[in-house]
Amino acid sequence: MTAHGHTPPGSENQQPLAVTEALHIAKHALESMRLRVIGEVSGFTGNKYKVKYFSLKDSDSALKCTVWGNVYDASGVALEDGLEIEVEGRFSVYAKRGDMSFQVSKIHVAGQGQLRMELAAREARLRAEGLFEASRKKTLPQFPLKVAVVTSAAGAVIHDIQKTLARRWPVAEILLYGVRVEGEHAEAQIVAGLQAADRSDADVVIVARGGGSFEDLLPFSSEAVTRAIAAMNKPVVSGVGHEPDVSLADHAADLRAPTPTAAAEAVSTPGAEDLLAVMLASANSMDVLMSKKIRMLRASLDSLASRPVFSGPEALLQVRAMQLDSVQQRMCALMARGFERQSTSLTRCRERILRTGPAVTERRRARIEHSAAALDALSPLKVLGRGYAAVFDESTGAVLDSVKEAQRGQNIAVKLQDGQLDCEVKGVRDGTAL
């Protein structure tokens, strides 16, 4: 017998229970059990309230859950729809409405949920360091001659990349750095492959792998691989997984491609077919422009050929010859008139000279004769003719005008009217001796 003297449920002699009694039995039975439950979060609400509400669900069922704010904050888990968690707690029955919920006392991230939380924290930390900044992204070379590929040496990925490059850009040489892309040692091998590719003479690097589970792609979200890509000197294209998959390698790479094939297309853009189409279009444009230019030049040439200088060059020379003759005639006429004016002027000057010449000459002759007479009167010869003489120093030719300039034994010349006496001074006496 249970409390209140009732027979336990399931007994053959069970008496009907009132609703309150039935809920009391259920409440007692459920709330006495502590359970651990795993499920996916759905419909999380109540961030602003002391009590948070959400449901845990699996493929078939859903369980309403509540958690007090202090328990939620202490768990360190940020609940969001789709997150797989493990909770610990007990059922709680609200008898008045017959409602039941699971009162959560502990929360842990379960399975992939923990890994995803760790990955989110790593992404936030590396993003804060600036490893994913757009300003760090390098531009891909337009026409790479060597493409380094870091991926598994076996499998479809390298074959897809080879086929794509052979079709789009066959001149490119592929440098393969084969590495493990999942499992143990994959992270270290990917880092080593990236560093070796960066030391090579490749123009661009592709890091790639095919699709896989979340756990399979984790090596490409490791901190070591992410930092290795960010530290690359060569531009890197990431083609990891398929379209929905996004790894930290995608964030760190200079370009993220949704698939390995798309990565090969990215490094070969424009491809050979694109270039051929551009070249053909350019050739057509050049042909049109050249044809137009030739027509314009031909029309210009025809216009030039129709000018008189080409159609009848002698006519052009005849005009020039006529112009030259006209200039010559004008010059001759001007010269003749000039000579005539000069001749007339010379004749007039000659007549004026002939008219005025004798009178001018007579006046000049009289003045000259008067000057000559004056000069003759002042001539030393006239003085000498009157019995005077001139004395010169024979060695210097200087005139001696004082006895003080002579000395005994000095050779002197005495100039007379009709000649010269060469003498030697025998003695010197001043005027008081006479």
Residue pairs with C-beta under 8 A, 6 or more apart in sequence:
1 7
1 8
2 8
2 25
4 21
6 14
6 15
6 17
6 21
7 13
7 14
7 15
8 14
9 25
17 25
19 98
20 95
23 93
23 95
23 98
24 95
26 93
27 93
27 95
30 90
30 91
30 92
30 93
30 100
31 90
31 91
31 92
31 93
32 90
33 90
33 91
34 88
34 89
34 90
35 88
35 89
35 90
35 91
35 102
36 86
36 87
36 88
37 56
37 63
37 86
37 87
37 88
37 89
37 102
38 56
38 84
38 85
38 86
38 110
38 111
39 56
39 57
39 58
39 63
39 84
39 85
39 87
40 56
40 57
40 58
40 82
40 83
40 84
40 85
41 54
41 55
41 56
41 79
41 80
41 81
41 82
41 83
41 84
41 85
42 54
42 55
42 56
42 57
42 62
42 81
42 82
43 53
43 54
43 55
43 81
44 52
44 53
44 54
44 79
44 80
44 81
45 52
45 53
45 54
46 52
46 53
46 54
49 69
50 68
50 69
51 66
51 67
51 68
51 69
52 66
52 67
52 68
52 69
52 72
52 79
53 64
53 65
53 66
54 65
54 67
54 79
55 62
55 63
55 64
55 65
56 62
56 63
56 65
56 85
56 87
56 102
57 63
63 102
64 100
64 101
64 102
65 87
65 89
65 101
65 102
65 103
65 104
66 92
66 101
66 102
66 103
66 104
67 87
67 103
67 104
67 105
67 107
71 104
71 105
71 106
71 107
72 79
72 107
75 106
75 107
75 108
77 83
77 85
77 107
77 108
77 109
77 117
78 117
79 85
79 107
83 109
83 113
83 116
84 109
84 110
84 111
84 112
84 113
85 107
85 108
85 109
85 110
85 113
86 107
86 108
86 109
86 110
87 102
87 104
87 106
87 107
87 108
88 104
88 105
88 106
89 102
89 103
89 104
89 105
89 106
90 102
90 103
90 105
91 100
91 101
91 102
91 103
92 100
92 101
92 102
92 103
93 99
93 100
94 100
94 101
108 114
109 116
109 117
112 214
112 215
115 214
115 215
115 218
116 214
119 218
119 221
119 248
122 221
122 223
122 226
122 248
123 221
123 248
123 251
126 132
126 223
126 226
126 227
126 248
126 251
126 252
127 251
130 136
131 226
131 227
131 230
131 251
131 252
132 251
132 252
136 230
137 254
137 255
138 234
138 235
138 236
138 254
139 235
139 254
140 204
140 235
140 237
140 254
140 255
140 266
140 267
141 203
141 204
141 235
141 267
142 270
143 169
144 169
144 172
144 202
144 203
144 204
144 267
144 268
145 171
145 172
145 173
145 203
146 172
146 173
146 174
146 175
146 200
146 201
146 202
146 203
147 165
147 172
147 173
147 174
147 175
147 202
147 203
147 204
147 205
147 206
147 264
147 267
148 174
148 175
148 176
148 177
148 197
148 200
148 202
148 204
148 205
148 206
148 234
149 158
149 161
149 174
149 175
149 176
149 177
149 205
149 206
149 208
150 177
150 179
150 190
150 193
150 194
150 197
150 205
150 206
150 207
150 208
151 157
151 158
151 161
151 176
151 177
151 178
151 179
151 181
151 206
151 207
151 208
151 209
151 260
152 158
152 178
152 179
152 180
152 181
152 209
153 176
153 178
154 178
155 210
156 210
157 208
157 209
157 210
157 260
158 176
160 260
160 261
160 264
161 174
161 206
161 208
161 260
161 261
161 263
161 264
162 174
164 261
164 264
164 265
164 268
165 172
165 174
165 264
165 267
165 268
167 271
168 264
168 265
168 268
168 269
168 271
168 272
168 273
169 267
169 268
169 271
169 272
170 272
171 272
172 267
172 268
175 197
175 200
175 202
177 193
177 194
177 196
177 197
178 193
179 186
179 189
179 190
179 192
179 193
180 186
180 189
180 190
181 190
181 209
181 219
181 220
182 209
182 212
182 216
182 217
182 219
186 219
187 219
187 222
187 224
187 225
188 224
190 207
190 219
190 220
190 225
190 228
191 224
191 225
191 228
193 207
194 205
194 207
194 225
194 228
194 229
194 232
194 236
195 228
197 205
197 234
198 205
198 232
198 233
198 234
202 234
203 234
204 234
204 235
204 236
204 237
204 267
205 232
205 234
205 235
205 236
205 237
206 236
206 237
206 238
206 239
206 260
206 263
206 264
206 267
207 220
207 229
207 236
207 237
207 238
207 239
207 240
207 249
207 253
208 238
208 239
208 240
208 260
208 263
209 217
209 220
209 240
209 241
209 260
210 241
210 242
210 260
211 241
211 242
211 245
212 241
217 240
217 241
217 245
217 247
219 225
220 238
220 240
220 241
220 247
220 248
220 249
221 247
221 248
221 249
222 248
223 248
225 248
225 249
226 248
226 249
226 251
226 252
227 252
229 236
229 238
229 249
229 252
229 253
230 252
235 254
235 255
236 252
236 253
236 254
236 255
237 253
237 254
237 255
237 256
237 257
237 263
237 266
237 267
238 247
238 249
238 250
238 252
238 253
238 255
238 256
238 257
238 263
239 257
239 258
239 259
239 260
239 261
239 262
239 263
239 264
240 247
240 249
240 250
241 247
241 259
242 258
242 259
243 258
243 259
246 256
250 256
255 266
257 263
257 265
257 266
265 271
270 278
304 310
305 311
308 315
308 316
309 316
376 382
380 390
381 417
384 390
384 415
384 416
384 417
385 417
389 414
389 415
389 416
390 399
390 414
390 415
391 399
391 400
391 406
391 412
391 413
391 414
391 415
392 398
392 399
392 400
392 412
392 413
392 414
392 415
393 400
393 405
393 410
393 412
394 410
394 411
394 412
394 413
394 422
395 411
400 406
400 412
403 428
403 429
403 430
403 431
404 430
406 412
406 425
406 428
407 425
407 428
408 425
408 426
408 427
408 428
409 424
409 425
410 424
410 425
411 422
411 423
411 424
412 422
412 423
412 424
412 425
413 420
413 421
413 422
413 423
414 420
414 421
414 422
414 423
